[in-house]
Amino acid sequence: MMATKRFRLTARVSSSSPTAIKPVLEKAVGKTSVKEGNDEFLVEARMEGESAKDLNRSLLSALRRVEKRTRLRAEWTSDDGTTERYFDYVLKKTTKAGPSP
């Protein structure tokens, strides 16, 4: 079993049915973490899980169960400084923060 890690999530979520996905999104990340933007939701939250990939997949899957045409552009940053960027289920980029000066 893998250890649970903490991640900071910064994401943009868009959907063809924002009113349908909003309650699911708020339940997943917390109401205070969700802000409404122009035709999308802006999310800033802290979440815990085994990996960014697992958290990303579970969040997008939950949203798509409600509305299939939902898009997730997410950036997951772990406490060790590694950032993974996803577009829907696909990992686009991984960066590792260097040591602080």
N, C-alpha and C positions, 0 to 999 in steps of 0.2 A: 504494500500500500504506500502510495506517495504522500509526502507531507503536504499539508495545506499551506498555500502561499497567499500573501495579501497583494492585491493589485489596485491601482488607480485607473479607473475607466474614464476616458473622454470619448464621446461618440456623438454622431449625427444619425438619427433614425428618420427615415421617410417612408411613407406608406400611401397607398391609394385610399386607405380608410383610417385616418389618424384617430378618429373618435373610438374606433374599435380596439386599436392597439394601446392607446394611452393607459387604460387601467392595468393591462398586463405589464407594460413597461414600468409603471409606478410600483407595482407589486414586486417586480424583480429587483429594482435598484433603489426603491424608496421615493416617496413623493417629492421630497425636497431636492432630489437629485435631477429632476426632470423640468426643463424649461421649454416653453413653446417658442419656436422661431418661425421664420417664413416657410410654411409648408413642411416643416420638419420639427423634430424634438432634439434639443441639445441636452446631453446627459453628462453629468460629472458625478462619479460615485466611487465608493470603495467597495470592493467585493473580495471574497475569499474563495479559493478553489485550488485544484491540483495544478492547473495550467491555464494560461491565457486562452489557448485553443479550446479547452473544454468549456470555460466560461463563455467564450464567444459563441460557440456552437449551441450551448444550452439557451442562451439569451435569444439568439436569432431563431432557433427552433420554436421557442415559446411564442415569439411574435408572429411567426409564419403560420402557426396553428390557427391563429385568429384571422390573419390576412396574408395570403400567399405573396402578394406584391409589396413586400416590405423590404427595405434596403437598410443595411447597417454598415456604417463606416466607423470603425472603432480603433482606438489606440489604448492598449493595455500596458501599463508600466508596473513592473514588480518592484518590491522594496529594494532589490539589489541593483536597480537602475536599468534593467533590460526593458526595452519598449518593443512591443509587437504591434504592427498595424495590419488591420484586416479590412477587406471589402467583402461583405457578406461572409461566406465561409472560408475565403481564400486569404492566406497569409501573404501580404504584399512586401513587408519589409521588417527586419529585426535590427535594432540598434542597441548598443551597449554604452551607457554613459561612462565617460572616463572619470578618473579620480578628481575630486574637488580640489581646486587650487589652494 
